[in-house]
Amino acid sequence: MGLFRIQHNKFEEIFDTDHFDTMHPDEWEGEATNKGINRLKEPGWEDRYNYEAALICNLIEENPHITNVLELGSGPGVLSQKILEKHPNLNYHLVDKPFAKKYFDQNNFKGEFFVKDLSCDFDTSDLLDEYDLVITNDFLEHVLNPSLIVQNIYKLTNPNSIYFISNPNWRMAHQWVYRGLFDFDNFIYFLYTHKFKLEGFYGSQLKTPKYPKIDSETLLPDDHLTDWNHYMLFKHRK
Ligand SMILES: C[S@@+](CC[C@H](N)C(=O)[O-])C[C@H]1O[C@@H](n2cnc3c(N)ncnc32)[C@H](O)[C@@H]1O
């Protein structure tokens, strides 16, 4: 049997990893380019955070029991401040890397920030036993072990807790460790295997280029194919 060889230069053509920063020790490091903390100044970010904060604030208003909030991969905490502006009594915990905390501290942001490397590990010993709301906003695709993170989120929540997840649509050409895991159906299945059930999802106000529907998007309505992000709400399943 002959070995079927694929040309190496082909990989370079089809795997665009030039801007792959998931393995970077700290994505927020560096102020000279728009890749570090300066990316917050890019137009569109403010509108996006406002939209996401509005979604989450609505959820908080619909679920008045929500007191303790955990946001993983929060970045410097811009989203959290918008939520806390409307709901100042929340006990809001954020987890990210050192540079994100530096910006959080310099800006005297509210909440409690924990520095952790969540790529392959999640030490929860200094966190609360349970949270009412967990947020991972464009974060799970950045870690090497998303299963471990979701397993721990399950342990840190209860049947009344809600879990808000934002994932980038593959059409916006994001970077991925596990391409395909974040396709709409596959991700819902992944969460289901981790004992979370999708309650629903929200549309995105930003749009991606148009590409046809793929086989792993049967649950995604056609008019949401070009949503920039998929904002999903999960709860424990029975
Ligand atoms: C795309 S950014 C999203 C940031 C923020 N949630 C937002 O929506 O602006 C991904 C975040 O995940 C964080 N992150 C990536 N790998 C991480 C790791 N191993 N441990 C902790 N945080 C990590 C990054 O520092 C970054 O803040």
The ligand as an ORCA input file, in Angstrom:
! r2SCAN-3c Opt
* xyz 0 1
  C     -10.868     36.618     22.626
  S     -10.354     37.082     24.231
  C     -11.924     37.441     24.973
  C     -11.799     38.383     26.113
  C     -13.101     38.860     26.708
  N     -13.897     37.768     27.200
  C     -13.849     39.667     25.680
  O     -14.912     39.218     25.234
  O     -13.358     40.732     25.333
  C      -9.882     35.557     24.997
  C      -9.493     35.732     26.438
  O      -9.116     34.480     26.951
  C      -7.988     34.679     27.778
  N      -7.224     33.458     27.835
  C      -6.701     32.780     26.791
  N      -5.996     31.721     27.237
  C      -6.095     31.744     28.595
  C      -5.549     30.927     29.616
  N      -4.785     29.901     29.330
  N      -5.828     31.234     30.905
  C      -6.610     32.304     31.200
  N      -7.134     33.122     30.263
  C      -6.872     32.852     28.976
  C      -7.196     35.756     27.066
  O      -6.239     36.360     27.901
  C      -8.310     36.674     26.623
  O      -8.619     37.622     27.587
*
